[in-house]
């Protein structure tokens, strides 16, 4: 079907055609005319939050249609020496495309100067978010690039930031860095910190988000566990002991941490001393009539299945079931919501 014929098909036919196309194909088709862009936009093809990655040597925008999908479209901004094979142009924006990789569902584009990267990221995101009617964003950023990204944050045409992921191997993340991210992006759902934290870093600023992962959690205290508002919290390289786990189970059994769905504590490579942890606590072994053998937890771009068949169950006075299990060098505590 030619582009001309596609534009003049009945709306229901046009929508069916668009829903059968790959995200990459839709993106290319949208650039053939303003009318085509408007027609595609009207079909409201569903996508997940658009992800922007700004690392030291990686600048990308990624679109996925479903959780767990690797990519539906990825735009790479790179310092290519080759001449562009074509140009993307919309409004006053122009970006040279050097390579298209169909199997990878990606385009490799050339930025003229390093200082123009935020400009390109902004225009690409704003175009995609408008095309797919999704102004929700996820940001993956290197800690060292936070301060220089103020222009990017203020010019992205987004309505909600679902996820921030901070990486880095050099300078630690400071309160100033975190304040910049929180004030500029206002994350609503998930944050992952995979870099070192400054000695004066205030963890309380993020322990009220639904999903929190901290890779260097040496500064997270038992008091933080008791008072966090998270649904899902994952801590690696922490200082917690089996005794802390035991105390937390009793704290939860007393009716505390009502929002909690999952607490994961890494760095328990060896099988825990269950006799010590379970001392004085009533528990049950797995029973398929009480709960399933695995638990699905939804994140921004994926759904994780936690295998709990070998876990030990604790039943609170209100009937809520919590399961403690040792998996892959971590202790997981999972709370089952809405069991019938």
BALUMTI-949675 format. One record per residue (C-alpha): residue number from 1; x, y, z. Coordinates in steps of 0.25 Angstrom, whole numbers, plus 5000, padded with zeros to 4 digits. Layout:
<recs>
REC   seq      x      y      z
REC   NUM      X      Y      Z
...
</recs>
This chain:
<recs>
REC   seq      x      y      z
REC     1   5000   5000   5000
REC     2   5006   5014   4996
REC     3   5007   5025   5006
REC     4   4996   5033   4998
REC     5   4986   5021   4998
REC     6   4989   5019   5013
REC     7   4986   5033   5016
REC     8   4972   5032   5010
REC     9   4968   5019   5016
REC    10   4957   5019   5026
REC    11   4961   5022   5040
REC    12   4959   5008   5045
REC    13   4967   5002   5034
REC    14   4978   5012   5036
REC    15   4978   5009   5051
REC    16   4979   4994   5049
REC    17   4991   4996   5039
REC    18   4998   5005   5049
REC    19   4996   4995   5061
REC    20   5003   4984   5052
REC    21   5015   4992   5049
REC    22   5028   4992   5057
REC    23   5031   5005   5065
REC    24   5043   5008   5057
REC    25   5035   5007   5044
REC    26   5024   5016   5050
REC    27   5035   5026   5054
REC    28   5040   5027   5039
REC    29   5026   5027   5034
REC    30   5023   5039   5043
REC    31   5033   5048   5036
REC    32   5027   5046   5022
REC    33   5017   5058   5024
REC    34   5011   5066   5035
REC    35   4998   5060   5031
REC    36   5003   5046   5033
REC    37   5009   5050   5047
REC    38   4995   5055   5051
REC    39   4988   5042   5047
REC    40   4998   5033   5054
REC    41   4997   5042   5066
REC    42   4982   5040   5066
REC    43   4983   5025   5066
REC    44   4989   5026   5080
REC    45   4999   5014   5079
REC    46   5003   5010   5093
REC    47   5017   5011   5098
REC    48   5025   5010   5112
REC    49   5032   5023   5117
REC    50   5042   5028   5108
REC    51   5056   5025   5113
REC    52   5067   5036   5111
REC    53   5081   5031   5115
REC    54   5092   5041   5117
REC    55   5105   5034   5121
REC    56   5120   5038   5118
REC    57   5120   5031   5105
REC    58   5106   5027   5102
REC    59   5095   5037   5098
REC    60   5082   5030   5094
REC    61   5067   5030   5094
REC    62   5059   5017   5095
REC    63   5045   5014   5092
REC    64   5039   5001   5096
REC    65   5024   4996   5095
REC    66   5023   4986   5106
REC    67   5030   4983   5119
REC    68   5042   4974   5117
REC    69   5044   4977   5103
REC    70   5059   4981   5100
REC    71   5055   4992   5089
REC    72   5045   4996   5079
REC    73   5054   5008   5075
REC    74   5067   5013   5079
REC    75   5073   5026   5075
REC    76   5088   5027   5077
REC    77   5096   5040   5077
REC    78   5110   5038   5074
REC    79   5123   5045   5069
REC    80   5123   5039   5055
REC    81   5133   5043   5045
REC    82   5125   5037   5033
REC    83   5115   5046   5025
REC    84   5100   5045   5028
REC    85   5092   5036   5018
REC    86   5080   5045   5021
REC    87   5075   5056   5030
REC    88   5063   5056   5040
REC    89   5056   5070   5039
REC    90   5044   5075   5047
REC    91   5041   5089   5050
REC    92   5055   5096   5051
REC    93   5062   5083   5055
REC    94   5072   5075   5047
REC    95   5080   5063   5050
REC    96   5089   5054   5041
REC    97   5086   5039   5041
REC    98   5099   5031   5038
REC    99   5094   5017   5040
REC   100   5081   5009   5041
REC   101   5081   4995   5048
REC   102   5068   4988   5045
REC   103   5071   4976   5054
REC   104   5075   4985   5065
REC   105   5064   4994   5062
REC   106   5073   5006   5064
REC   107   5078   5018   5057
REC   108   5092   5024   5059
REC   109   5093   5039   5057
REC   110   5104   5049   5057
REC   111   5105   5061   5067
REC   112   5113   5072   5062
REC   113   5118   5077   5075
REC   114   5118   5070   5089
REC   115   5111   5083   5095
REC   116   5099   5081   5085
REC   117   5095   5067   5091
REC   118   5085   5072   5100
REC   119   5078   5080   5089
REC   120   5077   5067   5080
REC   121   5072   5059   5092
REC   122   5062   5069   5095
REC   123   5056   5070   5081
REC   124   5056   5055   5079
REC   125   5049   5053   5092
REC   126   5039   5064   5089
REC   127   5036   5058   5075
REC   128   5034   5044   5080
REC   129   5026   5048   5092
REC   130   5017   5056   5083
REC   131   5016   5045   5073
REC   132   5012   5034   5083
REC   133   5004   5042   5092
REC   134   5013   5039   5104
REC   135   5020   5050   5112
REC   136   5025   5040   5122
REC   137   5040   5039   5124
REC   138   5051   5031   5130
REC   139   5065   5036   5132
REC   140   5078   5028   5132
REC   141   5089   5038   5135
REC   142   5104   5038   5140
REC   143   5106   5045   5153
REC   144   5116   5054   5147
REC   145   5107   5060   5136
REC   146   5096   5064   5146
REC   147   5100   5078   5147
REC   148   5102   5081   5133
REC   149   5088   5075   5129
REC   150   5080   5086   5135
REC   151   5076   5091   5121
REC   152   5072   5077   5117
REC   153   5063   5075   5129
REC   154   5056   5089   5127
REC   155   5053   5087   5112
REC   156   5048   5073   5112
REC   157   5033   5074   5109
REC   158   5030   5063   5119
REC   159   5018   5062   5129
REC   160   5023   5051   5138
REC   161   5037   5045   5141
REC   162   5035   5030   5146
REC   163   5049   5026   5148
REC   164   5063   5032   5150
REC   165   5075   5023   5150
REC   166   5089   5029   5154
REC   167   5102   5023   5151
REC   168   5116   5026   5152
REC   169   5130   5021   5157
REC   170   5137   5034   5162
REC   171   5131   5045   5170
REC   172   5120   5042   5180
REC   173   5106   5046   5179
REC   174   5103   5058   5188
REC   175   5091   5065   5194
REC   176   5092   5076   5183
REC   177   5092   5066   5172
REC   178   5080   5059   5178
REC   179   5073   5072   5180
REC   180   5075   5076   5166
REC   181   5069   5063   5161
REC   182   5057   5063   5170
REC   183   5054   5078   5167
REC   184   5056   5077   5152
REC   185   5050   5063   5150
REC   186   5041   5060   5162
REC   187   5041   5045   5160
REC   188   5028   5038   5164
REC   189   5031   5023   5164
REC   190   5045   5018   5164
REC   191   5060   5022   5166
REC   192   5073   5014   5166
REC   193   5086   5019   5171
REC   194   5098   5011   5166
REC   195   5109   5020   5170
REC   196   5116   5024   5183
REC   197   5108   5033   5193
REC   198   5114   5045   5199
REC   199   5117   5044   5214
REC   200   5106   5055   5217
REC   201   5096   5049   5207
REC   202   5082   5049   5213
REC   203   5075   5036   5209
REC   204   5062   5041   5215
REC   205   5060   5049   5202
REC   206   5057   5037   5194
REC   207   5052   5026   5204
REC   208   5038   5031   5201
REC   209   5037   5027   5187
REC   210   5030   5014   5183
REC   211   5043   5007   5177
REC   212   5057   5010   5182
REC   213   5070   5002   5179
REC   214   5083   5007   5186
REC   215   5096   5000   5181
REC   216   5105   5006   5192
REC   217   5096   5005   5204
REC   218   5106   5006   5215
REC   219   5099   5018   5221
REC   220   5085   5012   5221
REC   221   5082   5009   5236
REC   222   5072   5000   5243
REC   223   5064   5013   5247
REC   224   5063   5016   5232
REC   225   5057   5002   5229
REC   226   5047   5004   5240
REC   227   5042   5018   5235
REC   228   5043   5016   5220
REC   229   5031   5018   5212
REC   230   5035   5009   5200
REC   231   5027   4998   5194
REC   232   5040   4992   5188
REC   233   5054   4994   5194
REC   234   5067   4988   5190
REC   235   5080   4990   5197
REC   236   5094   4985   5193
REC   237   5107   4986   5200
REC   238   5100   4990   5213
REC   239   5104   4987   5228
REC   240   5091   4979   5232
REC   241   5093   4966   5240
REC   242   5084   4954   5242
REC   243   5080   4960   5255
REC   244   5075   4972   5248
REC   245   5066   4963   5239
REC   246   5061   4956   5251
REC   247   5057   4970   5257
REC   248   5051   4975   5244
REC   249   5042   4962   5243
REC   250   5036   4965   5257
REC   251   5035   4980   5254
REC   252   5026   4976   5242
REC   253   5018   4966   5249
REC   254   5014   4977   5259
REC   255   5007   4984   5247
REC   256   5018   4993   5243
REC   257   5023   4997   5229
REC   258   5009   4995   5223
REC   259   5013   4999   5209
REC   260   5024   4989   5208
REC   261   5023   4979   5196
REC   262   5038   4974   5196
REC   263   5051   4977   5203
REC   264   5063   4971   5197
REC   265   5077   4971   5205
REC   266   5089   4967   5197
REC   267   5102   4962   5202
REC   268   5097   4949   5209
REC   269   5105   4940   5200
REC   270   5104   4928   5210
REC   271   5091   4922   5215
REC   272   5086   4930   5227
REC   273   5086   4924   5241
REC   274   5071   4921   5240
REC   275   5070   4916   5254
REC   276   5075   4929   5260
REC   277   5066   4938   5251
REC   278   5054   4929   5254
REC   279   5056   4928   5269
REC   280   5043   4932   5276
REC   281   5036   4935   5263
REC   282   5024   4926   5258
REC   283   5025   4922   5243
REC   284   5020   4912   5233
REC   285   5026   4905   5221
REC   286   5020   4908   5207
REC   287   5006   4903   5205
REC   288   5000   4905   5191
REC   289   4987   4906   5197
REC   290   4991   4919   5204
REC   291   5000   4926   5194
REC   292   5006   4924   5180
REC   293   5020   4919   5179
REC   294   5025   4932   5172
REC   295   5022   4947   5173
REC   296   5022   4957   5161
REC   297   5027   4971   5164
REC   298   5025   4982   5154
REC   299   5036   4992   5151
REC   300   5037   5003   5141
REC   301   5041   4995   5129
REC   302   5041   4981   5134
REC   303   5033   4971   5142
REC   304   5042   4962   5152
REC   305   5037   4949   5157
REC   306   5042   4945   5171
REC   307   5042   4930   5173
REC   308   5037   4927   5187
REC   309   5034   4912   5188
REC   310   5046   4910   5198
REC   311   5042   4922   5206
REC   312   5037   4922   5220
REC   313   5023   4929   5223
REC   314   5020   4939   5234
REC   315   5005   4942   5237
REC   316   5001   4955   5243
REC   317   4989   4957   5252
REC   318   4981   4963   5240
REC   319   4984   4951   5232
REC   320   4995   4957   5223
REC   321   5005   4947   5219
REC   322   5020   4951   5218
REC   323   5031   4941   5212
REC   324   5046   4941   5215
REC   325   5054   4934   5205
REC   326   5069   4933   5202
REC   327   5072   4935   5187
REC   328   5085   4937   5179
REC   329   5093   4943   5190
REC   330   5081   4952   5196
REC   331   5071   4951   5206
REC   332   5057   4955   5201
REC   333   5045   4958   5209
REC   334   5032   4958   5201
REC   335   5018   4963   5205
REC   336   5006   4956   5198
REC   337   4995   4967   5196
REC   338   4981   4963   5193
REC   339   4982   4948   5195
REC   340   4968   4942   5195
</recs>
